[in-house]
Amino acid sequence: PLKRKKGRRKNKRKADIDCGYDDHLKRDFVKDTANVFVGDVTEFYCKDKTKVFVGMVFNVKLRKAFVEISGKANAAFVKKVLTKICWPDNNQENIFHSDRGTIYRSFVMDDYCQENNITQSMGKTGVCWDNAMAESFFSRFKMELIHNYEPYDLKDATTKILNYIHWYNTTRISLPRPEQLH
């Protein structure tokens, strides 16, 4: 019988090798020299078994979330969230950071970002800390909304999510930041 060699595989994951996007943040989400936005997509099922996708982009400086809700996820869906944002024109670089999902590596996203002078940034494959701000948002979102008020269908989910985002952006987020307490 053939013996297998013990040890680590030398091959890297394909997404790590030829993604083409650097990690411009390196987990430093608060940059003084850039306008930073982080994004991700999550999914859940409603009571009627409808699958719901929520695309989110979070403006780090303003601490505001922008969302799009759909029954399917693709690059056009995520692009809709990005078009809701007024990208600052303050002579600072605009950085959009995400994971390395196929949606974010698509031609649609690449074209949109190039046309709007947005630098795409992506963390390493399988390292959730590289997009910790977006992951943290969705953790709170699911804990505070989805697990407590399970939506019946897509329409109900859309209403509840938009109400939650309004509350998040106007009430919950208005609590003082740690650096404001000193």
N, C-alpha and C positions, 0 to 999 in steps of 0.2 A: 504493500500500500504506500501511496505517496504521503509524505509528511509535510504538513503545513509549517511554514516559518512563523515563529511567534514574533510579535512586535507590531509596531504601528504601520499602518498603510502609508505609503509615500505619496500616493496620489492626493491632490487637493480636490475639493469639490469643484465641479465645473463652474458654478456661479461665482466662486472666489477668483478663478483664473481669468475669465474673459468678460467680467461684468462691465468694465470700462468706466466705472464711477469711483471716485475716491471718497473717503470719509473725511470731510472738511471740518467736522466738529470734534471728533475724537472725544465724545461724551462731554464736551464743554458747550452746553446749550445756551449759555448766556455770554454772547460775544459783544464787546463794545464796538467792534469794527464792522459788524454785519447785522442785517435784519434776518433773523432766524425763524424758520417755520418748520414744524415737524408734522409728519403725516403717517397715517396707517389706515387699514381697513379691518373691521371686525364683522362677525356674522353671528346670528342666533336664529332660533326657530320660534315662531309665534304658536299660540295654542292651537290654531287651525293647521299647523304643520308647514306654514309658509316660511321659506327661508328669507331672512332680511339681511342686507349688507349695509353697513354704515361706514362711509368714508369720511375721514376727519383730517383737517389741517388746523394746527394750533399755532397761533401767533405768539411767540415766546415773550416779546417785549410788552405787548398789550395784554397778554394772558387771556386771549379770547379763542374760542373754538368755533370752527366753521364746519358744517356737515352736509352731506348729501346722503339720501336714503333711497335704496333701490332693491328690487327683487333679484338683480343680477349684478355682478361686479366685473367691470372691464376698464380699460384705460380711459374711455370717454366718460365713464362714471366718475372716476377720480379727477379727471380734468375739470368736470363741473364744479367740484369743490374749490379747486385752485382759481377758477374764474370768479368766485365770490369774493376773493380777497382783493383789497386795494393794495397793490404792491407799492411799498414806500419808494419815493423818488428823492432820497436824501443823500445821494452820492455815496451810499454804502452798498456793499454787495448784498444781494438777496439770495439766501441759501435755503433750499428746500431739502430737508433731510428725511429719509424714509428707510425702510428695510429694503432688501433686494428682491422683493416680489416681482413677478413677471409684469404686473401692471405698471410698476414704476420704471421698469427697464424697456418699456415699449417705445415704438417710434412716435406714437401720439404724445406721450409724455416728453420725450426728448425734443420733439419739434416745438411743443408749447413752451418748454423751459428756454430753449434757444431763442425763440421769437420774443420772449419777454425778459431776456437778460437775467434769468434765474439759474443759479448754479445748483446742479443736483448733487446731493451728498448721500452716500449710503454706507451703513455700517457693514460689518462682516456677516456672512451667512451664519444663521443659527445663534447669534449672540444678541439676546434680547436687550442687554444693557446699552447697546449702541443706539437704540431707539427708545430708551427708557422713558422719556417724557410722554411719548405717544402711548406706550404700553401702560404707563401709570394712569393716563387719562381714561383709557378704555377699561381698566380695572375698576376705577371709581364709577364710571358710567354704568357698567354692568351691575356692580354692587348696589348702587343707589337707585337705579331705575329698573333695569331688565329683571333682576332677580326678585325685586319687591313688587313690581307692577307688570307682570308678564302680559304683553300685548296679545290681543286676540288675533288680529290679522295685520296686513301691511298698512292699511289705512290707520288703524288704531296705533300701530307702532310709530308711524310718521308723526301723528299728532303728539304722542307722548314724548318722542325724542325731541321734536322742535320745542316743546314746552320746557323740557329739561335743559336744552342748550340755552334757551333764553334765560332761565333761572341761573344756570351755571355762569353765563357771561355777565349777568347783572347783579346777582345777589351773592351767590356762593363765592365767586372769584373776588368780590370786593373786600374780603377779609384782608387785613394787613399782611404784607410779605415780611418774612423774618428780618430783612435788612431795614425795613421801615420802623421796626420796633426800637431801634437803638438811637 
